Amino acid sequence: MTIRTLVDKLTDADLDKRVDVIAWRQKKKLANSDKAYFGLWIAKGDTNQFNKLSHSVEIPETGATIRTLLGELTNTELDKEVDVIEWRREKNLPDTEIAHLQAFICLKNGTKWIKLFDILVPEGHNHIEAMHISKDIDKQDETHFYYPTREDFVNAMGRLNKEIPIDDILDTMEINLINAGYQLHSDWRFVTEKNVAIWSQKEG
């Protein structure tokens, strides 16, 4: 999935949020001469094990909106695929690790950061873990329809009790994905239940 597709998930309220340079300096106890920068990273949910995805955009002293700062990124950067598999491999992370696209206000070297937004990176129906069951899918279905991933399942569960019925989790997942603009395949529930059994075996 590209950076452009991911940031399209931000709401107008998110995009119009103003980044306050002065407040950042005060919180991080920085000098007035310290310049603020904006950038994007792929990271764990706890903002650890991150790789930079964009160049550093200097934030004006008067601040700027997220929309304005994203507008400073090049088309090449915005159209870059967020390679979750390569990130996991480079950081020696398990294939269950969920990736996040995160933005920060920080020093140019990436330190003294404050997170500005966090977007879960779905891996798409064509990811190998979503295709463990033997099933023929025509090209149109592969192009236009979506099978939920392990990350979608974890996101739907959130902090719910693990004993919650699978149907309730799938209902929540369906709402989340439809709201995010995905078209689910007609048999997505059947496929996902089979995948949940596989994912559970891996975790056991």
matplotlib code that plots the C-alpha trace (Angstrom):
import matplotlib.pyplot as plt

x = [0.0, 1.3, 1.9, -0.6, -3.3, -2.6, -2.7, -6.0, -7.4, -6.9, -10.0, -10.3, -10.0, -6.7, -5.4, -6.3, -4.7, -2.0, 1.5, 2.7, 6.5, 6.6, 4.6, 6.9, 10.1, 8.6, 7.6, 11.0, 12.9, 14.6, 16.3, 14.5, 17.2, 16.2, 14.4, 11.3, 10.9, 8.1, 8.6, 7.0, 8.2, 7.2, 7.3, 5.8, 2.7, 4.8, 7.0, 9.9, 12.0, 11.3, 12.5, 12.2, 9.9, 10.2, 12.6, 12.5, 10.2, 11.1, 8.1, 7.7, 8.1, 4.4, 3.5, 1.6, -1.3, -0.7, -2.3, 0.3, 3.2, 2.1, 1.8, 5.6, 6.3, 7.2, 5.0, 7.7, 7.5, 3.7, 3.6, 6.2, 5.0, 5.2, 7.1, 6.1, 7.9, 11.2, 10.8, 10.2, 13.2, 15.5, 14.5, 14.4, 10.7, 8.3, 5.8, 3.1, 4.4, 1.9, 3.3, 2.2, 2.7, 3.6, 4.3, 6.4, 7.5, 11.1, 14.7, 16.2, 18.0, 14.6, 15.1, 13.0, 9.9, 6.2, 3.8, 1.3, -0.6, -0.6, -2.1, -2.3, -0.7, -3.0, -1.2, -3.9, -5.6, -2.7, -0.4, 0.7, -1.0, -4.3, -4.0, -3.3, -6.5, -6.7, -9.1, -9.3, -10.0, -10.4, -8.4, -11.3, -11.9, -8.2, -8.2, -11.4, -12.2, -10.4, -9.8, -9.0, -5.5, -4.2, -3.7, -7.3, -8.4, -6.1, -7.3, -10.9, -10.2, -8.5, -8.6, -11.7, -11.8, -10.3, -13.4, -15.6, -17.5, -15.7, -18.9, -18.8, -15.2, -16.0, -18.9, -16.6, -14.0, -16.6, -17.6, -14.0, -13.1, -16.2, -15.7, -12.1, -13.4, -12.7, -14.9, -15.0, -15.2, -18.5, -16.9, -14.6, -16.1, -15.5, -11.9, -11.2, -12.4, -10.1, -7.2, -7.9, -7.4, -4.1, -3.0, -3.9, -1.8, 1.2, 0.7, 0.3]
y = [0.0, 3.5, 6.4, 8.3, 5.7, 5.6, 9.3, 9.5, 7.8, 11.0, 13.0, 16.7, 17.4, 15.4, 17.2, 20.7, 20.1, 22.8, 21.8, 24.2, 24.7, 26.8, 24.3, 21.5, 23.4, 24.1, 20.5, 19.2, 22.0, 23.1, 26.4, 28.9, 28.3, 24.6, 24.1, 21.8, 19.2, 17.0, 13.5, 10.1, 6.7, 3.1, 1.9, -0.4, 0.8, 1.9, 4.0, 1.7, 0.0, 2.7, 3.4, 6.8, 7.0, 10.7, 13.6, 16.1, 19.0, 22.1, 23.5, 27.3, 29.1, 30.1, 26.4, 24.6, 22.2, 18.5, 19.1, 21.7, 19.6, 16.5, 18.8, 19.3, 15.7, 14.7, 12.5, 9.9, 9.8, 9.7, 6.9, 4.8, 1.4, 0.8, -2.5, -4.1, -7.4, -5.7, -3.6, -6.7, -8.4, -5.4, -4.9, -8.7, -8.6, -11.5, -11.7, -11.0, -7.5, -4.8, -1.8, 1.8, 4.8, 7.6, 11.3, 13.4, 16.9, 16.5, 17.7, 17.1, 14.0, 12.5, 13.0, 15.0, 13.9, 14.2, 12.0, 13.8, 10.9, 7.1, 5.0, 1.2, -0.3, -3.1, -5.7, -6.4, -9.6, -10.6, -10.9, -14.5, -15.0, -14.1, -16.9, -20.0, -21.8, -23.3, -21.3, -20.1, -16.4, -14.7, -11.6, -9.2, -10.4, -10.1, -6.5, -5.2, -7.2, -7.5, -10.3, -9.1, -9.7, -10.6, -6.9, -6.2, -8.9, -7.6, -4.0, -5.2, -7.0, -4.0, -4.5, -6.7, -9.9, -12.8, -14.8, -12.5, -14.5, -14.6, -13.3, -10.1, -9.5, -10.1, -7.7, -5.0, -5.8, -5.5, -2.0, -0.9, -2.0, -0.7, 2.7, 2.6, 2.2, -1.6, -3.8, -7.2, -10.4, -12.3, -15.1, -13.0, -14.3, -17.9, -17.2, -15.0, -17.7, -20.2, -17.7, -16.9, -20.7, -20.5, -17.3, -18.8, -21.9, -19.7, -17.8, -21.0]
z = [0.0, -0.9, 1.5, -0.6, 0.0, 3.7, 4.3, 2.4, 5.5, 7.5, 8.1, 7.3, 11.1, 11.1, 8.0, 9.3, 12.7, 13.2, 14.3, 17.0, 16.9, 20.0, 22.1, 20.8, 21.9, 25.3, 25.8, 24.7, 26.5, 23.3, 22.4, 20.2, 17.6, 17.2, 14.0, 13.7, 11.0, 9.8, 8.4, 8.0, 9.4, 9.4, 13.0, 15.6, 17.4, 20.4, 18.0, 18.1, 15.4, 12.8, 9.3, 7.6, 4.6, 3.6, 3.5, 6.4, 5.8, 7.8, 9.7, 9.6, 12.9, 12.8, 12.4, 9.6, 9.1, 8.5, 5.1, 4.2, 5.4, 3.5, 0.4, 0.7, 0.0, -3.6, -5.7, -5.7, -1.9, -1.8, -4.3, -2.5, -1.4, 2.3, 2.4, 5.6, 4.9, 4.2, 7.4, 9.5, 7.9, 8.4, 12.0, 12.8, 13.7, 13.6, 10.7, 13.2, 13.9, 12.9, 11.0, 11.5, 9.3, 11.8, 11.4, 13.8, 14.6, 15.6, 15.1, 11.7, 13.0, 14.1, 17.9, 20.3, 18.5, 19.2, 17.2, 15.0, 13.6, 13.4, 10.7, 10.7, 7.6, 6.2, 4.2, 1.6, 0.5, -1.7, 1.3, 1.7, 5.1, 3.6, 1.0, 3.2, 2.2, -1.2, -3.3, -6.9, -7.2, -10.6, -11.5, -11.1, -7.5, -6.7, -8.1, -6.5, -3.4, -0.1, 2.4, 5.9, 7.3, 10.7, 11.3, 10.6, 13.0, 15.8, 15.1, 15.4, 18.7, 20.2, 24.0, 24.0, 26.1, 24.1, 24.9, 22.8, 20.1, 16.7, 15.0, 17.1, 16.1, 12.5, 12.7, 14.1, 11.4, 8.7, 10.0, 10.2, 6.7, 5.0, 6.7, 5.4, 1.9, 1.3, -0.7, 1.0, -1.0, -0.7, 1.2, 3.4, 6.7, 5.8, 4.6, 7.7, 10.1, 8.5, 8.7, 12.3, 13.1, 11.3, 13.0, 16.4, 15.7, 15.0, 18.2, 20.3]

ax = plt.figure().add_subplot(projection="3d")
ax.plot(x, y, z, "-o")
ax.set_aspect("equal")
plt.show()
